[in-house]
Amino acid sequence: MKKGLLALFAACSALVSQAQLPSGSLAPNFTTTDINGNTHTLYDYLSQGYTVVIDVSATWCGPCWNYHSSGALETLHEQHGVANGGNVIVMFIEGDSQTNNADLNGNTADTQGDWVTGVNYIIADDASAANLLEISYFPTIYTVCPTGIITETGQISAAQHWNFINTTACQTVPTSDGAVLSYVGPSVACADADISIELANLGTNDLTSATITVSGVTPPVTQNWSGNLNRFESELVDLGTVTVTGPMVISISADDNANNNSVDGASLAPSSTTQLRFDIKFDGWPEECSWRLLNDNNQVVHQGGPYTNQADNSTLVFDRWVPSTGCYTLEVNDEYGDGLHGSQWGSGAQDGHFKVYSMENGQVSSDIFIYNGDYDYSQAIAGANVNEVVSVSELNVSESVKAYPNPASDLLTLSYTLGAESEVRFELVNMLGARVMNQYVGSQTAGSYSFPVDLSAVSSGFYLLNVEIDGVTSTLRVSVSK
C-alpha cells in the first residue's frame, strides 16, 4: 500500500527537482494573470485579511486531476470564498511551462480533462508563479494565512481546509509581530558555530527594533537589532560565532504574538571515540533507509544503504572507525519521509530503530543517536565530537573479505565471496577522512572473486578500505608503502 502510494506520487514529480518550500516559511509574493485576463497579487489579498489556498497542478497529472475532480476546492470557494461573502481566495495555478489554455480546457490529447468548466475560482496558467512557490511535485496545495506564513496543507477536504483556516493564526494578524522564521547554522556543533536567524515582520506595524538573545552558548549573547521591516519583509541577522555548551535557543523580545519568538539552534555533539557502533532494525521498507557520516570538511567518511537486499524487519549491528579526531555529522535519511515508523501503515507493520553509540573497550561510552521508530523523518541529524582515538579492530570484517598484500605498493588484491547475487563497491579513505578512491565494482552473482585495486597514484600511508556488499560495509586497515 505504502509503496503503491509512493509510485503514484512519483508519477507527477518527473518535471520538478527543486526542494519544497517548507511549511512555516514566509510566502514569496507574486502577481499572476488568470485565464480571463484578471491580475491577482498574493500580498494584496493577504493585506486585506484574506487567506489564500493555492493548488499548483499540471494538466497531465493523474493525482492532480483526481483531487480537482473531488470538488474540494470548489466547495471551499462556494462556502467561504470572498466572492460569496467569505474570507478565502482559492487559486489554481497550472505549473508546467509546456502546457497551455487548450490543455486546461481539455482540448488536447495530453491533458486529463476539462479543468475549467464548472470552476468559479481563479485559474491561471503560470509556471513562473509555481517556480516562486518552489514546488517539488504536483499537486502541491498550499494555504497562506494573512500573516504571510505558508503551510502545505495537501489534498484535504473542504471541511478540513476550513478547519485549518479557523484553528491557526489565519484568523488574527497582530499589530506588533516580529518573528524568528528560521535558524541558519549547524544542526550540531562540537564547539564554535557561526549562526544567524531570519527575522521577519508578520504584524501590521513596521518592525524597527528587537532584542535577540541566545542561550545554550558561552558567554550568553544579547544583541540589539534595529532597522525597518515592513509587513511581509524579512532580513538575515548575523549573530556571529558562538561557543555551544548545550541545546541552543534563540529568542527575540516580547510582542503581540509569543508563538513565533524563538527557535532552536544547534545542539551540542556528545563526546565520542573513533569507534562507532551502528544498531539498525529496519521496518518493512529497508530499501528506503540510508545514512552518511561526514567529517568537518563535509567529506563522506562512511555511508550505508539504501539497503535494497536487506530483509524486512531485520537487524544489522556493525562497527565503523573514523580515521581521526574531529567533529563528525551523521545524516540518517529515509526516501519516503516516514523514517522507520512502520507501524503507522497497519497490517502488522513494525517500527524499526536506528541507534549509534561511541564504543571504548567493548562498552558504550556515549549515545550518539537514539531513534526508536516513534516519529517520521526525511532526514535526521546527529553529531559526534570525536576526541579519543581507539585502536582499529577488524571484528566487523566479514571472513570472506580480505585484502593482500598488506602493506601494498602499487597493487592491492581485494578478495571476497558472495553467497548470492550482490552489488559491490569499495572506497579508500585516508587518515584525514578524505576519500582518495571510490570504485563501483558492479552486480555479481554468487561466487568467489579477486579484484585488483590500482594504488599507483596513492601516496604512502595508512588508509581505511571500506568494502560495501549490498549495503553492508566491512572496514580493513591498509598500509601503502612506496
HELIX and SHEET records of a PDB file:
HELIX    1   1 LYS A    2  ALA A   10  1                                   9    
HELIX    2   2 LEU A   42  SER A   47  1                                   6    
HELIX    3   3 GLY A   62  SER A   70  1                                   9    
HELIX    4   4 ALA A   72  HIS A   80  1                                   9    
HELIX    5   5 VAL A   82  ASN A   84  5                                   3    
HELIX    6   6 ASN A  101  LEU A  104  1                                   4    
HELIX    7   7 ALA A  127  LEU A  132  1                                   6    
HELIX    8   8 ALA A  158  ASN A  166  1                                   9    
HELIX    9   9 ALA A  169  GLN A  171  5                                   3    
HELIX   10  10 ALA A  258  ASN A  260  5                                   3    
HELIX   11  11 PRO A  286  GLU A  288  5                                   3    
HELIX   12  12 GLY A  342  TRP A  345  5                                   4    
SHEET    1   A 6 SER A  25  LEU A  26  0                                        
SHEET    2   A 6 ILE A 149  GLU A 152 -1                                        
SHEET    3   A 6 THR A 140  VAL A 144 -1                                        
SHEET    4   A 6 THR A  51  SER A  57 -1                                        
SHEET    5   A 6 VAL A  88  GLU A  94  1                                        
SHEET    6   A 6 ILE A 122  ASP A 125  1                                        
SHEET    1   B 2 THR A  31  THR A  33  0                                        
SHEET    2   B 2 THR A  39  THR A  41 -1                                        
SHEET    1   C 5 GLY A 178  VAL A 184  0                                        
SHEET    2   C 5 ASP A 192  ASN A 201 -1                                        
SHEET    3   C 5 SER A 234  ILE A 252 -1                                        
SHEET    4   C 5 LEU A 207  THR A 218 -1                                        
SHEET    5   C 5 VAL A 221  LEU A 229 -1                                        
SHEET    1   D 4 GLY A 178  VAL A 184  0                                        
SHEET    2   D 4 ASP A 192  ASN A 201 -1                                        
SHEET    3   D 4 SER A 234  ILE A 252 -1                                        
SHEET    4   D 4 SER A 262  ASP A 264 -1                                        
SHEET    1   E 2 VAL A 188  ALA A 189  0                                        
SHEET    2   E 2 SER A 267  LEU A 268  1                                        
SHEET    1   F 5 SER A 271  THR A 273  0                                        
SHEET    2   F 5 GLN A 379  GLU A 388  1                                        
SHEET    3   F 5 GLY A 326  ASP A 334 -1                                        
SHEET    4   F 5 CYS A 289  LEU A 294 -1                                        
SHEET    5   F 5 VAL A 300  GLY A 304 -1                                        
SHEET    1   G 4 THR A 315  TRP A 321  0                                        
SHEET    2   G 4 GLN A 275  LYS A 281 -1                                        
SHEET    3   G 4 HIS A 353  GLU A 360 -1                                        
SHEET    4   G 4 GLN A 363  TYR A 371 -1                                        
SHEET    1   H 3 LYS A 402  TYR A 404  0                                        
SHEET    2   H 3 LEU A 411  LEU A 418 -1                                        
SHEET    3   H 3 GLY A 447  ASP A 454 -1                                        
SHEET    1   I 4 ARG A 435  GLN A 444  0                                        
SHEET    2   I 4 SER A 422  ASN A 430 -1                                        
SHEET    3   I 4 GLY A 461  ILE A 469 -1                                        
SHEET    4   I 4 VAL A 472  VAL A 480 -1                                        
END                                                                             
